[in-house]
Structure formats: structure tokens, C-alpha cells
């Protein structure tokens, strides 16, 4: 699969990866610029894949307000909450 066309590291996943690999890819894409970019329409309603709590993912990378679990969705797949991926228990984002 080709890179994202920006400053993304080759071999570091891609916009169609899953789980932690997708979360790390989106958080680092374009030197972190995608991480805080708002999702269209005010966000995607979802349930935390860690604790099950409902929340709205408002940016491409966000956390559950209850347990802090990190979730992400890549820009080409940000139109459907089914595409939100979970980084796994205990995952922390680098600042």
C-alpha cells in the first residue's frame, strides 16, 4: 500500500489499518496535524471499545471521557462510526 502522500512514515500503517496501528498512524500523520482536526458534522457517536461507555469522537483522535481509552478514525473513513478503531487498554499518546 502506498503512503498517505504526506510526511507519514512508510511502513507505519496507513489510513485503512486497524486497532493500535491505525491510532498511531492517524496521531502521527502529517506531523500530528490530523490528530486534532475536527470530524465533519460535529463528530461520530460511538461506544468506547474498552469500557463500553457512549461518547462522541469529535476529532480524528480522541479518548473516552470515562476510561481514557484512545480511539481514532482516519480522514478517508471518517463518515462512519464503524470505522473507529481502539488502541487497546493502557495505550497512551505521545504528546
N, C-alpha and C positions, 0 to 999 in steps of 0.2 A: 504494500500500500504506500502511496506517495505521502510525503509530509503535508502539513497543513498550508504550505506556501508562505509561511512567515518565518519567525525566528524559533520555531519549535525544534527541539532536538530530534534527530532521526532515531528511530528505534525506540522511542519513548511513548509508544502507544499512538493513539490517534483519536479523531472525533467519534469513531464507532467502536472504541474499546469498551470494556465492561469493568464494573467494580472499581477497585482502588486504582487500577491503571488509567481508567477514564478520569477519575477525580484528579489524579496527579497531572494528567495531560492538560485538562482544562485550567487548573490552577496555575500552571506554568506557561500556558500558551501566550504567545506574543508578549513575553517578559512580564506576565501576570496581569496584562491589561484586560483579559477576558473575565477574570475571576469576579470582579465587582460589577461587571456590565449588567444592567437590569434586563430581566426577561420581558419579552413582549407581553402586552396585556396585563401587566401587573404581577405576573408570576404564575406558577403552576401549583395547584393544590395537590398535596400528596400525603402519604403517611411515612413516618420515619421507618426505615428498613432495619433499624436497630431496636427501638423500643415500641414502635407502633403508633406513636402519637401523631395526630394530624398537624400539619403545618403547611405554609405556603413558601415555596422556594422562589424568592424574588430576584435573585441574581444567579449567574451561571454556577457559582459555587456558594453553598450556604450550609448552615448547621441547624439541627433540630433544636428548638428552644427548650426542650425538656432534658434530653440526654447529651446534647452537643455533638451527636453523630454527623459526620460530614457527608454531604450529598452534592452531586453535580450533574449538569446536563450540558452537552456540547451545543454550540450555536446551530449546526445544521439539523439538530434533533430536538430543539427547544420548543416545538409545537405540541408535544405530547408528554404528559407526566409519566407514562410508561417507560420513557427513555431515561428517567432519572436513575443514576447509579449511586451506590453507597460504598464508601471507602472501607468499611469494616470497623468493628469495635476497637477502640483505643487509638485510631488514626488521628494524628494532629497535623495541621497545615503548617508549613514553614512560613514565617512572617514575610 
